[in-house]
Amino acid sequence: MDVRDRDDKIIKTKMDFIALGLKKSEPVKVTNYLKKEASNYDLKLVSKDKEVEIDEEVRSGVESFASTLDLSLLKIIKQSTQNKNTTSSDIDGELVDLFLERIEKCNLIEFLVNNKNHLPNKFYIIFAFEWYAKEPCRYKELKIDDLYDHFSNHNSWYLWYYNFERKIYHPDLDIPLILEINNS
């Protein structure tokens, strides 16, 4: 799926990385349940140490964040494209389409909201294109029930700038976003 700006022009993007961060102290049965349930939403949750590596462009920043908070990470990819694509690009494309009102529901948000009774009281969603250790990120706290409002109002996870001379929107893909989700 192509990511497009508000003028419906294709945005050339780098590798998308989206992951779910859970405390390592969470029971394995929580992770196993979420991995199994994700397939009902055309999603696949993959563990970095078993099935897929963390993308080189984000590895040091993501690992630093996960280590600081003692998190296990589950990279999120679209199941129907898993053999062709191990980035999270298609998930990001759905978030853009949600903002542009091309779709009414997004598989990632539906999965999280519909499974909130199986998720811990606090978890994280990590969004990045590039992230190196010691570089800053944006950090936002949200309630799980506010995810649709957040993404409907903010066009995916990156920042948008408007160029008045060219009359186009341009995304800023350089600053990662961490959402701390309050699920209580």
Secondary structure, 3 states (H helix, E strand, C coil): CCCECCCCCECCCCCCEEEEEEECCCCHHHHHHHHHHHHHHCEEEEECCCCCCCCCCCHHHHHHHHHHHCEEEEEEEEHHHCCCCCCCHHHHHHHHHHHCCCCCCCHHHHHHHHCHHHCCCEEEEEEECCCCCCCCCEEEEEEHHHHHHHHHHHCCCCEEEEECCCCEEEEECCCCEEEEEECC
